[in-house]
């Protein structure tokens, strides 16, 4: 059973920073965290940042230069450092992991990020 657990959300003022962490556990060493998504009220689910097994990263245009995604393959974790937060970054943030054997995606429960103006 694969578990994807996010942590680090919270309430912050505009311009502040938060660091989200994702940990993938369970009896599936081939399942790796691959990205962070978010969903704001009334908006579509969107990719915030992703990372490949080779360490290549990609970001949504709206967060480029402010957010940084980093992975630790030894711990099977994935962090998202968020700086210069804006009210429009308010959303539930989800970590996703993918099995390299089956290509099945697994999702965490999400962590709320609220940015006040």
Backbone as XML, in Angstrom:
<?xml version="1.0"?>
<chain id="A" units="angstrom">
  <residue number="1" name="UNK">
    <atom name="N" x="0.849" y="-1.189" z="0.000"/>
    <atom name="CA" x="0.000" y="0.000" z="0.000"/>
    <atom name="C" x="0.889" y="1.244" z="0.000"/>
  </residue>
  <residue number="2" name="UNK">
    <atom name="N" x="0.640" y="2.125" z="-0.952"/>
    <atom name="CA" x="1.421" y="3.360" z="-1.067"/>
    <atom name="C" x="0.729" y="4.463" z="-0.293"/>
  </residue>
  <residue number="3" name="UNK">
    <atom name="N" x="1.516" y="5.212" z="0.446"/>
    <atom name="CA" x="0.990" y="6.379" z="1.149"/>
    <atom name="C" x="1.756" y="7.615" z="0.707"/>
  </residue>
  <residue number="4" name="UNK">
    <atom name="N" x="1.006" y="8.657" z="0.398"/>
    <atom name="CA" x="1.580" y="9.947" z="0.031"/>
    <atom name="C" x="1.086" y="10.952" z="1.058"/>
  </residue>
  <residue number="5" name="UNK">
    <atom name="N" x="2.004" y="11.546" z="1.789"/>
    <atom name="CA" x="1.616" y="12.427" z="2.887"/>
    <atom name="C" x="2.290" y="13.781" z="2.728"/>
  </residue>
  <residue number="6" name="UNK">
    <atom name="N" x="1.457" y="14.819" z="2.675"/>
    <atom name="CA" x="1.963" y="16.181" z="2.569"/>
    <atom name="C" x="1.955" y="16.854" z="3.944"/>
  </residue>
  <residue number="7" name="UNK">
    <atom name="N" x="2.842" y="17.825" z="4.107"/>
    <atom name="CA" x="2.856" y="18.626" z="5.329"/>
    <atom name="C" x="3.435" y="19.986" z="5.003"/>
  </residue>
  <residue number="8" name="UNK">
    <atom name="N" x="3.224" y="20.925" z="5.908"/>
    <atom name="CA" x="3.856" y="22.226" z="5.773"/>
    <atom name="C" x="2.958" y="23.365" z="5.355"/>
  </residue>
  <residue number="9" name="UNK">
    <atom name="N" x="1.699" y="23.081" z="5.099"/>
    <atom name="CA" x="0.804" y="24.167" z="4.725"/>
    <atom name="C" x="0.500" y="25.072" z="5.907"/>
  </residue>
  <residue number="10" name="UNK">
    <atom name="N" x="-0.223" y="26.148" z="5.627"/>
    <atom name="CA" x="-0.582" y="27.051" z="6.698"/>
    <atom name="C" x="-1.029" y="28.393" z="6.176"/>
  </residue>
  <residue number="11" name="UNK">
    <atom name="N" x="-1.097" y="29.341" z="7.090"/>
    <atom name="CA" x="-1.519" y="30.703" z="6.778"/>
    <atom name="C" x="-0.291" y="31.608" z="6.821"/>
  </residue>
  <residue number="12" name="UNK">
    <atom name="N" x="-0.127" y="32.413" z="5.787"/>
    <atom name="CA" x="1.011" y="33.313" z="5.714"/>
    <atom name="C" x="0.583" y="34.603" z="5.052"/>
  </residue>
  <residue number="13" name="UNK">
    <atom name="N" x="1.255" y="35.679" z="5.379"/>
    <atom name="CA" x="0.956" y="36.961" z="4.738"/>
    <atom name="C" x="1.606" y="37.022" z="3.362"/>
  </residue>
  <residue number="14" name="UNK">
    <atom name="N" x="1.043" y="37.852" z="2.525"/>
    <atom name="CA" x="1.608" y="38.052" z="1.191"/>
    <atom name="C" x="3.069" y="38.465" z="1.309"/>
  </residue>
  <residue number="15" name="UNK">
    <atom name="N" x="3.890" y="37.871" z="0.447"/>
    <atom name="CA" x="5.319" y="38.118" z="0.494"/>
    <atom name="C" x="6.082" y="37.129" z="1.350"/>
  </residue>
  <residue number="16" name="UNK">
    <atom name="N" x="5.369" y="36.348" z="2.116"/>
    <atom name="CA" x="6.006" y="35.371" z="3.004"/>
    <atom name="C" x="6.383" y="34.091" z="2.295"/>
  </residue>
  <residue number="17" name="UNK">
    <atom name="N" x="6.866" y="33.143" z="3.089"/>
    <atom name="CA" x="7.349" y="31.874" z="2.547"/>
    <atom name="C" x="6.773" y="30.693" z="3.320"/>
  </residue>
  <residue number="18" name="UNK">
    <atom name="N" x="6.640" y="29.582" z="2.608"/>
    <atom name="CA" x="6.275" y="28.316" z="3.214"/>
    <atom name="C" x="7.057" y="27.219" z="2.504"/>
  </residue>
  <residue number="19" name="UNK">
    <atom name="N" x="7.273" y="26.130" z="3.212"/>
    <atom name="CA" x="7.916" y="24.969" z="2.607"/>
    <atom name="C" x="7.008" y="23.763" z="2.795"/>
  </residue>
  <residue number="20" name="UNK">
    <atom name="N" x="6.595" y="23.190" z="1.691"/>
    <atom name="CA" x="5.771" y="21.992" z="1.719"/>
    <atom name="C" x="6.665" y="20.763" z="1.559"/>
  </residue>
  <residue number="21" name="UNK">
    <atom name="N" x="6.300" y="19.722" z="2.269"/>
    <atom name="CA" x="7.047" y="18.468" z="2.172"/>
    <atom name="C" x="6.111" y="17.323" z="1.839"/>
  </residue>
  <residue number="22" name="UNK">
    <atom name="N" x="6.610" y="16.401" z="1.073"/>
    <atom name="CA" x="5.842" y="15.220" z="0.676"/>
    <atom name="C" x="6.705" y="13.988" z="0.925"/>
  </residue>
  <residue number="23" name="UNK">
    <atom name="N" x="6.092" y="12.991" z="1.551"/>
    <atom name="CA" x="6.813" y="11.752" z="1.806"/>
    <atom name="C" x="6.005" y="10.587" z="1.258"/>
  </residue>
  <residue number="24" name="UNK">
    <atom name="N" x="6.673" y="9.752" z="0.498"/>
    <atom name="CA" x="6.035" y="8.565" z="-0.088"/>
    <atom name="C" x="6.551" y="7.339" z="0.644"/>
  </residue>
  <residue number="25" name="UNK">
    <atom name="N" x="5.627" y="6.540" z="1.141"/>
    <atom name="CA" x="6.026" y="5.344" z="1.874"/>
    <atom name="C" x="5.151" y="4.170" z="1.476"/>
  </residue>
  <residue number="26" name="UNK">
    <atom name="N" x="5.517" y="3.005" z="1.965"/>
    <atom name="CA" x="4.775" y="1.803" z="1.633"/>
    <atom name="C" x="5.664" y="0.782" z="0.974"/>
  </residue>
  <residue number="27" name="UNK">
    <atom name="N" x="5.087" y="-0.359" z="0.702"/>
    <atom name="CA" x="5.870" y="-1.457" z="0.153"/>
    <atom name="C" x="5.958" y="-1.355" z="-1.365"/>
  </residue>
  <residue number="28" name="UNK">
    <atom name="N" x="6.474" y="-0.195" z="-1.818"/>
    <atom name="CA" x="6.591" y="0.019" z="-3.258"/>
    <atom name="C" x="7.787" y="0.913" z="-3.536"/>
  </residue>
  <residue number="29" name="UNK">
    <atom name="N" x="8.969" y="0.346" z="-3.551"/>
    <atom name="CA" x="10.163" y="1.180" z="-3.754"/>
    <atom name="C" x="10.228" y="1.833" z="-5.126"/>
  </residue>
  <residue number="30" name="UNK">
    <atom name="N" x="9.371" y="1.372" z="-6.061"/>
    <atom name="CA" x="9.401" y="1.937" z="-7.407"/>
    <atom name="C" x="8.472" y="3.123" z="-7.559"/>
  </residue>
  <residue number="31" name="UNK">
    <atom name="N" x="7.783" y="3.504" z="-6.494"/>
    <atom name="CA" x="6.879" y="4.640" z="-6.553"/>
    <atom name="C" x="7.580" y="5.876" z="-6.040"/>
  </residue>
  <residue number="32" name="UNK">
    <atom name="N" x="7.674" y="6.880" z="-6.902"/>
    <atom name="CA" x="8.452" y="8.073" z="-6.595"/>
    <atom name="C" x="7.575" y="9.318" z="-6.685"/>
  </residue>
  <residue number="33" name="UNK">
    <atom name="N" x="7.813" y="10.286" z="-5.808"/>
    <atom name="CA" x="7.061" y="11.550" z="-5.912"/>
    <atom name="C" x="7.523" y="12.310" z="-7.149"/>
  </residue>
  <residue number="34" name="UNK">
    <atom name="N" x="6.601" y="12.877" z="-7.900"/>
    <atom name="CA" x="6.956" y="13.511" z="-9.163"/>
    <atom name="C" x="6.500" y="14.947" z="-9.291"/>
  </residue>
  <residue number="35" name="UNK">
    <atom name="N" x="5.615" y="15.402" z="-8.411"/>
    <atom name="CA" x="5.183" y="16.773" z="-8.594"/>
    <atom name="C" x="4.197" y="17.264" z="-7.566"/>
  </residue>
  <residue number="36" name="UNK">
    <atom name="N" x="3.973" y="18.565" z="-7.636"/>
    <atom name="CA" x="2.997" y="19.248" z="-6.795"/>
    <atom name="C" x="1.935" y="19.887" z="-7.686"/>
  </residue>
  <residue number="37" name="UNK">
    <atom name="N" x="0.691" y="19.690" z="-7.287"/>
    <atom name="CA" x="-0.444" y="20.315" z="-7.949"/>
    <atom name="C" x="-1.170" y="21.155" z="-6.914"/>
  </residue>
  <residue number="38" name="UNK">
    <atom name="N" x="-2.061" y="21.996" z="-7.412"/>
    <atom name="CA" x="-2.898" y="22.765" z="-6.488"/>
    <atom name="C" x="-4.277" y="22.966" z="-7.087"/>
  </residue>
  <residue number="39" name="UNK">
    <atom name="N" x="-5.215" y="23.189" z="-6.199"/>
    <atom name="CA" x="-6.574" y="23.503" z="-6.634"/>
    <atom name="C" x="-7.151" y="24.564" z="-5.723"/>
  </residue>
  <residue number="40" name="UNK">
    <atom name="N" x="-7.482" y="25.680" z="-6.343"/>
    <atom name="CA" x="-8.103" y="26.780" z="-5.625"/>
    <atom name="C" x="-9.614" y="26.672" z="-5.796"/>
  </residue>
  <residue number="41" name="UNK">
    <atom name="N" x="-10.395" y="27.262" z="-4.879"/>
    <atom name="CA" x="-11.849" y="27.196" z="-4.996"/>
    <atom name="C" x="-12.327" y="27.749" z="-6.329"/>
  </residue>
  <residue number="42" name="UNK">
    <atom name="N" x="-13.134" y="26.984" z="-7.025"/>
    <atom name="CA" x="-13.684" y="27.426" z="-8.293"/>
    <atom name="C" x="-12.729" y="27.366" z="-9.467"/>
  </residue>
  <residue number="43" name="UNK">
    <atom name="N" x="-11.543" y="26.818" z="-9.248"/>
    <atom name="CA" x="-10.560" y="26.757" z="-10.325"/>
    <atom name="C" x="-10.163" y="25.313" z="-10.605"/>
  </residue>
  <residue number="44" name="UNK">
    <atom name="N" x="-9.559" y="25.143" z="-11.754"/>
    <atom name="CA" x="-9.129" y="23.798" z="-12.131"/>
    <atom name="C" x="-7.884" y="23.390" z="-11.381"/>
  </residue>
  <residue number="45" name="UNK">
    <atom name="N" x="-7.749" y="22.082" z="-11.255"/>
    <atom name="CA" x="-6.538" y="21.468" z="-10.727"/>
    <atom name="C" x="-5.388" y="21.828" z="-11.674"/>
  </residue>
  <residue number="46" name="UNK">
    <atom name="N" x="-4.258" y="22.336" z="-11.136"/>
    <atom name="CA" x="-3.170" y="22.713" z="-12.028"/>
    <atom name="C" x="-1.830" y="22.222" z="-11.481"/>
  </residue>
  <residue number="47" name="UNK">
    <atom name="N" x="-0.944" y="21.936" z="-12.419"/>
    <atom name="CA" x="0.414" y="21.550" z="-12.047"/>
    <atom name="C" x="1.164" y="22.788" z="-11.586"/>
  </residue>
  <residue number="48" name="UNK">
    <atom name="N" x="1.779" y="22.703" z="-10.429"/>
    <atom name="CA" x="2.594" y="23.797" z="-9.910"/>
    <atom name="C" x="4.057" y="23.576" z="-10.290"/>
  </residue>
  <residue number="49" name="UNK">
    <atom name="N" x="4.553" y="22.390" z="-9.997"/>
    <atom name="CA" x="5.950" y="22.076" z="-10.284"/>
    <atom name="C" x="6.119" y="20.569" z="-10.374"/>
  </residue>
  <residue number="50" name="UNK">
    <atom name="N" x="7.006" y="20.145" z="-11.257"/>
    <atom name="CA" x="7.276" y="18.729" z="-11.421"/>
    <atom name="C" x="8.760" y="18.477" z="-11.514"/>
  </residue>
  <residue number="51" name="UNK">
    <atom name="N" x="9.138" y="17.219" z="-11.294"/>
    <atom name="CA" x="10.545" y="16.846" z="-11.362"/>
    <atom name="C" x="10.646" y="15.455" z="-11.958"/>
  </residue>
  <residue number="52" name="UNK">
    <atom name="N" x="11.640" y="15.265" z="-12.817"/>
    <atom name="CA" x="11.846" y="13.954" z="-13.433"/>
    <atom name="C" x="12.874" y="13.156" z="-12.628"/>
  </residue>
  <residue number="53" name="UNK">
    <atom name="N" x="13.009" y="11.887" z="-12.972"/>
    <atom name="CA" x="13.981" y="11.041" z="-12.286"/>
    <atom name="C" x="15.395" y="11.544" z="-12.508"/>
  </residue>
  <residue number="54" name="UNK">
    <atom name="N" x="15.596" y="12.254" z="-13.598"/>
    <atom name="CA" x="16.917" y="12.809" z="-13.889"/>
    <atom name="C" x="17.173" y="14.142" z="-13.227"/>
  </residue>
  <residue number="55" name="UNK">
    <atom name="N" x="16.153" y="14.635" z="-12.512"/>
    <atom name="CA" x="16.324" y="15.892" z="-11.795"/>
    <atom name="C" x="15.886" y="17.130" z="-12.562"/>
  </residue>
  <residue number="56" name="UNK">
    <atom name="N" x="15.359" y="16.932" z="-13.767"/>
    <atom name="CA" x="14.862" y="18.095" z="-14.513"/>
    <atom name="C" x="13.564" y="18.583" z="-13.888"/>
  </residue>
  <residue number="57" name="UNK">
    <atom name="N" x="13.412" y="19.892" z="-13.833"/>
    <atom name="CA" x="12.233" y="20.482" z="-13.196"/>
    <atom name="C" x="11.436" y="21.321" z="-14.185"/>
  </residue>
  <residue number="58" name="UNK">
    <atom name="N" x="10.157" y="21.459" z="-13.906"/>
    <atom name="CA" x="9.320" y="22.368" z="-14.683"/>
    <atom name="C" x="8.335" y="23.033" z="-13.737"/>
  </residue>
  <residue number="59" name="UNK">
    <atom name="N" x="7.958" y="24.249" z="-14.089"/>
    <atom name="CA" x="7.113" y="25.053" z="-13.226"/>
    <atom name="C" x="5.991" y="25.712" z="-14.029"/>
  </residue>
  <residue number="60" name="UNK">
    <atom name="N" x="4.899" y="25.949" z="-13.344"/>
    <atom name="CA" x="3.851" y="26.766" z="-13.928"/>
    <atom name="C" x="4.403" y="28.175" z="-14.086"/>
  </residue>
  <residue number="61" name="UNK">
    <atom name="N" x="3.990" y="28.849" z="-15.134"/>
    <atom name="CA" x="4.491" y="30.206" z="-15.377"/>
    <atom name="C" x="4.229" y="31.115" z="-14.182"/>
  </residue>
  <residue number="62" name="UNK">
    <atom name="N" x="3.126" y="30.898" z="-13.506"/>
    <atom name="CA" x="2.719" y="31.780" z="-12.410"/>
    <atom name="C" x="3.628" y="31.670" z="-11.183"/>
  </residue>
  <residue number="63" name="UNK">
    <atom name="N" x="4.437" y="30.604" z="-11.104"/>
    <atom name="CA" x="5.285" y="30.431" z="-9.916"/>
    <atom name="C" x="6.769" y="30.463" z="-10.236"/>
  </residue>
  <residue number="64" name="UNK">
    <atom name="N" x="7.103" y="30.571" z="-11.499"/>
    <atom name="CA" x="8.525" y="30.584" z="-11.876"/>
    <atom name="C" x="9.260" y="31.728" z="-11.180"/>
  </residue>
  <residue number="65" name="UNK">
    <atom name="N" x="10.427" y="31.395" z="-10.656"/>
    <atom name="CA" x="11.213" y="32.402" z="-9.959"/>
    <atom name="C" x="10.839" y="32.574" z="-8.500"/>
  </residue>
  <residue number="66" name="UNK">
    <atom name="N" x="9.724" y="31.970" z="-8.087"/>
    <atom name="CA" x="9.290" y="32.091" z="-6.683"/>
    <atom name="C" x="9.302" y="30.745" z="-5.973"/>
  </residue>
  <residue number="67" name="UNK">
    <atom name="N" x="8.975" y="29.695" z="-6.694"/>
    <atom name="CA" x="8.887" y="28.350" z="-6.102"/>
    <atom name="C" x="10.049" y="27.502" z="-6.580"/>
  </residue>
  <residue number="68" name="UNK">
    <atom name="N" x="10.501" y="26.596" z="-5.713"/>
    <atom name="CA" x="11.573" y="25.668" z="-6.063"/>
    <atom name="C" x="11.210" y="24.274" z="-5.578"/>
  </residue>
  <residue number="69" name="UNK">
    <atom name="N" x="11.272" y="23.313" z="-6.494"/>
    <atom name="CA" x="10.982" y="21.932" z="-6.148"/>
    <atom name="C" x="12.285" y="21.162" z="-6.026"/>
  </residue>
  <residue number="70" name="UNK">
    <atom name="N" x="12.396" y="20.366" z="-4.969"/>
    <atom name="CA" x="13.594" y="19.554" z="-4.767"/>
    <atom name="C" x="13.191" y="18.169" z="-4.277"/>
  </residue>
  <residue number="71" name="UNK">
    <atom name="N" x="13.914" y="17.163" z="-4.742"/>
    <atom name="CA" x="13.618" y="15.801" z="-4.344"/>
    <atom name="C" x="14.803" y="15.140" z="-3.684"/>
  </residue>
  <residue number="72" name="UNK">
    <atom name="N" x="14.506" y="14.199" z="-2.797"/>
    <atom name="CA" x="15.554" y="13.398" z="-2.159"/>
    <atom name="C" x="15.207" y="11.934" z="-2.420"/>
  </residue>
  <residue number="73" name="UNK">
    <atom name="N" x="15.910" y="11.338" z="-3.362"/>
    <atom name="CA" x="15.579" y="9.970" z="-3.761"/>
    <atom name="C" x="15.877" y="8.958" z="-2.659"/>
  </residue>
  <residue number="74" name="UNK">
    <atom name="N" x="16.812" y="9.281" z="-1.781"/>
    <atom name="CA" x="17.147" y="8.338" z="-0.716"/>
    <atom name="C" x="16.035" y="8.272" z="0.327"/>
  </residue>
  <residue number="75" name="UNK">
    <atom name="N" x="15.351" y="9.375" z="0.523"/>
    <atom name="CA" x="14.263" y="9.425" z="1.498"/>
    <atom name="C" x="12.892" y="9.312" z="0.844"/>
  </residue>
  <residue number="76" name="UNK">
    <atom name="N" x="12.879" y="9.377" z="-0.486"/>
    <atom name="CA" x="11.620" y="9.359" z="-1.246"/>
    <atom name="C" x="10.709" y="10.508" z="-0.831"/>
  </residue>
  <residue number="77" name="UNK">
    <atom name="N" x="11.314" y="11.688" z="-0.788"/>
    <atom name="CA" x="10.561" y="12.881" z="-0.419"/>
    <atom name="C" x="10.660" y="13.927" z="-1.522"/>
  </residue>
  <residue number="78" name="UNK">
    <atom name="N" x="9.746" y="14.880" z="-1.468"/>
    <atom name="CA" x="9.697" y="15.952" z="-2.461"/>
    <atom name="C" x="9.240" y="17.218" z="-1.761"/>
  </residue>
  <residue number="79" name="UNK">
    <atom name="N" x="10.072" y="18.247" z="-1.813"/>
    <atom name="CA" x="9.748" y="19.496" z="-1.148"/>
    <atom name="C" x="9.421" y="20.581" z="-2.157"/>
  </residue>
  <residue number="80" name="UNK">
    <atom name="N" x="8.628" y="21.530" z="-1.707"/>
    <atom name="CA" x="8.309" y="22.697" z="-2.519"/>
    <atom name="C" x="8.537" y="23.934" z="-1.658"/>
  </residue>
  <residue number="81" name="UNK">
    <atom name="N" x="9.591" y="24.660" z="-1.981"/>
    <atom name="CA" x="9.879" y="25.913" z="-1.287"/>
    <atom name="C" x="9.138" y="27.027" z="-2.012"/>
  </residue>
  <residue number="82" name="UNK">
    <atom name="N" x="8.301" y="27.730" z="-1.276"/>
    <atom name="CA" x="7.483" y="28.774" z="-1.873"/>
    <atom name="C" x="7.841" y="30.106" z="-1.240"/>
  </residue>
  <residue number="83" name="UNK">
    <atom name="N" x="8.392" y="30.994" z="-2.051"/>
    <atom name="CA" x="8.759" y="32.332" z="-1.603"/>
    <atom name="C" x="7.919" y="33.368" z="-2.325"/>
  </residue>
  <residue number="84" name="UNK">
    <atom name="N" x="7.876" y="34.552" z="-1.770"/>
    <atom name="CA" x="7.120" y="35.619" z="-2.413"/>
    <atom name="C" x="5.671" y="35.245" z="-2.651"/>
  </residue>
  <residue number="85" name="UNK">
    <atom name="N" x="5.058" y="34.631" z="-1.648"/>
    <atom name="CA" x="3.684" y="34.142" z="-1.823"/>
    <atom name="C" x="2.701" y="35.274" z="-2.072"/>
  </residue>
  <residue number="86" name="UNK">
    <atom name="N" x="1.720" y="34.987" z="-2.908"/>
    <atom name="CA" x="0.691" y="35.940" z="-3.280"/>
    <atom name="C" x="-0.676" y="35.381" z="-2.885"/>
  </residue>
  <residue number="87" name="UNK">
    <atom name="N" x="-1.656" y="36.238" z="-2.694"/>
    <atom name="CA" x="-2.999" y="35.737" z="-2.368"/>
    <atom name="C" x="-3.515" y="34.727" z="-3.394"/>
  </residue>
  <residue number="88" name="UNK">
    <atom name="N" x="-3.150" y="34.898" z="-4.650"/>
    <atom name="CA" x="-3.598" y="33.962" z="-5.685"/>
    <atom name="C" x="-2.939" y="32.592" z="-5.595"/>
  </residue>
  <residue number="89" name="UNK">
    <atom name="N" x="-1.962" y="32.440" z="-4.700"/>
    <atom name="CA" x="-1.376" y="31.114" z="-4.465"/>
    <atom name="C" x="-2.214" y="30.299" z="-3.482"/>
  </residue>
  <residue number="90" name="UNK">
    <atom name="N" x="-3.220" y="30.926" z="-2.902"/>
    <atom name="CA" x="-4.088" y="30.226" z="-1.962"/>
    <atom name="C" x="-4.775" y="29.054" z="-2.650"/>
  </residue>
  <residue number="91" name="UNK">
    <atom name="N" x="-4.597" y="27.873" z="-2.077"/>
    <atom name="CA" x="-5.147" y="26.656" z="-2.677"/>
    <atom name="C" x="-4.833" y="25.480" z="-1.772"/>
  </residue>
  <residue number="92" name="UNK">
    <atom name="N" x="-5.425" y="24.357" z="-2.091"/>
    <atom name="CA" x="-5.005" y="23.093" z="-1.500"/>
    <atom name="C" x="-3.913" y="22.522" z="-2.400"/>
  </residue>
  <residue number="93" name="UNK">
    <atom name="N" x="-2.795" y="22.190" z="-1.821"/>
    <atom name="CA" x="-1.662" y="21.679" z="-2.578"/>
    <atom name="C" x="-1.559" y="20.167" z="-2.378"/>
  </residue>
  <residue number="94" name="UNK">
    <atom name="N" x="-1.397" y="19.487" z="-3.495"/>
    <atom name="CA" x="-1.343" y="18.036" z="-3.494"/>
    <atom name="C" x="-0.009" y="17.547" z="-4.064"/>
  </residue>
  <residue number="95" name="UNK">
    <atom name="N" x="0.522" y="16.536" z="-3.426"/>
    <atom name="CA" x="1.701" y="15.861" z="-3.954"/>
    <atom name="C" x="1.240" y="14.614" z="-4.700"/>
  </residue>
  <residue number="96" name="UNK">
    <atom name="N" x="1.900" y="14.313" z="-5.796"/>
    <atom name="CA" x="1.577" y="13.104" z="-6.527"/>
    <atom name="C" x="2.821" y="12.249" z="-6.727"/>
  </residue>
  <residue number="97" name="UNK">
    <atom name="N" x="2.613" y="10.963" z="-6.686"/>
    <atom name="CA" x="3.704" y="10.008" z="-6.889"/>
    <atom name="C" x="3.300" y="9.026" z="-7.983"/>
  </residue>
  <residue number="98" name="UNK">
    <atom name="N" x="4.279" y="8.480" z="-8.665"/>
    <atom name="CA" x="3.985" y="7.556" z="-9.767"/>
    <atom name="C" x="4.819" y="6.291" z="-9.637"/>
  </residue>
  <residue number="99" name="UNK">
    <atom name="N" x="4.157" y="5.186" z="-9.893"/>
    <atom name="CA" x="4.876" y="3.915" z="-9.905"/>
    <atom name="C" x="5.632" y="3.776" z="-11.221"/>
  </residue>
  <residue number="100" name="UNK">
    <atom name="N" x="6.910" y="3.512" z="-11.121"/>
    <atom name="CA" x="7.718" y="3.341" z="-12.325"/>
    <atom name="C" x="7.439" y="1.993" z="-13.004"/>
  </residue>
  <residue number="101" name="UNK">
    <atom name="N" x="6.740" y="1.108" z="-12.295"/>
    <atom name="CA" x="6.417" y="-0.198" z="-12.876"/>
    <atom name="C" x="5.063" y="-0.194" z="-13.576"/>
  </residue>
  <residue number="102" name="UNK">
    <atom name="N" x="4.074" y="0.450" z="-12.962"/>
    <atom name="CA" x="2.707" y="0.397" z="-13.485"/>
    <atom name="C" x="2.200" y="1.717" z="-14.043"/>
  </residue>
  <residue number="103" name="UNK">
    <atom name="N" x="2.943" y="2.804" z="-13.799"/>
    <atom name="CA" x="2.527" y="4.155" z="-14.198"/>
    <atom name="C" x="1.266" y="4.612" z="-13.473"/>
  </residue>
  <residue number="104" name="UNK">
    <atom name="N" x="0.897" y="3.929" z="-12.417"/>
    <atom name="CA" x="-0.245" y="4.378" z="-11.612"/>
    <atom name="C" x="0.185" y="5.577" z="-10.782"/>
  </residue>
  <residue number="105" name="UNK">
    <atom name="N" x="-0.680" y="6.584" z="-10.733"/>
    <atom name="CA" x="-0.422" y="7.773" z="-9.933"/>
    <atom name="C" x="-1.120" y="7.663" z="-8.583"/>
  </residue>
  <residue number="106" name="UNK">
    <atom name="N" x="-0.448" y="8.145" z="-7.566"/>
    <atom name="CA" x="-0.990" y="8.168" z="-6.214"/>
    <atom name="C" x="-0.996" y="9.611" z="-5.719"/>
  </residue>
  <residue number="107" name="UNK">
    <atom name="N" x="-2.014" y="9.935" z="-4.952"/>
    <atom name="CA" x="-2.187" y="11.310" z="-4.483"/>
    <atom name="C" x="-2.295" y="11.359" z="-2.972"/>
  </residue>
  <residue number="108" name="UNK">
    <atom name="N" x="-1.780" y="12.465" z="-2.419"/>
    <atom name="CA" x="-1.962" y="12.702" z="-1.007"/>
    <atom name="C" x="-3.303" y="13.350" z="-0.737"/>
  </residue>
  <residue number="109" name="UNK">
    <atom name="N" x="-3.557" y="13.616" z="0.527"/>
    <atom name="CA" x="-4.823" y="14.227" z="0.928"/>
    <atom name="C" x="-4.831" y="15.734" z="0.705"/>
  </residue>
  <residue number="110" name="UNK">
    <atom name="N" x="-3.658" y="16.305" z="0.527"/>
    <atom name="CA" x="-3.570" y="17.738" z="0.291"/>
    <atom name="C" x="-3.269" y="18.509" z="1.561"/>
  </residue>
  <residue number="111" name="UNK">
    <atom name="N" x="-2.673" y="19.671" z="1.378"/>
    <atom name="CA" x="-2.395" y="20.567" z="2.497"/>
    <atom name="C" x="-2.799" y="21.978" z="2.096"/>
  </residue>
  <residue number="112" name="UNK">
    <atom name="N" x="-3.491" y="22.649" z="2.975"/>
    <atom name="CA" x="-4.046" y="23.978" z="2.661"/>
    <atom name="C" x="-2.970" y="25.050" z="2.817"/>
  </residue>
  <residue number="113" name="UNK">
    <atom name="N" x="-2.875" y="25.884" z="1.805"/>
    <atom name="CA" x="-2.022" y="27.073" z="1.857"/>
    <atom name="C" x="-2.928" y="28.280" z="1.685"/>
  </residue>
  <residue number="114" name="UNK">
    <atom name="N" x="-2.872" y="29.188" z="2.638"/>
    <atom name="CA" x="-3.674" y="30.398" z="2.579"/>
    <atom name="C" x="-2.759" y="31.603" z="2.708"/>
  </residue>
  <residue number="115" name="UNK">
    <atom name="N" x="-2.848" y="32.492" z="1.725"/>
    <atom name="CA" x="-2.019" y="33.694" z="1.713"/>
    <atom name="C" x="-2.926" y="34.901" z="1.879"/>
  </residue>
  <residue number="116" name="UNK">
    <atom name="N" x="-2.713" y="35.631" z="2.927"/>
    <atom name="CA" x="-3.549" y="36.813" z="3.190"/>
    <atom name="C" x="-2.897" y="38.059" z="2.604"/>
  </residue>
  <residue number="117" name="UNK">
    <atom name="N" x="-3.760" y="38.972" z="2.194"/>
    <atom name="CA" x="-3.240" y="40.205" z="1.567"/>
    <atom name="C" x="-2.986" y="41.286" z="2.605"/>
  </residue>
</chain>
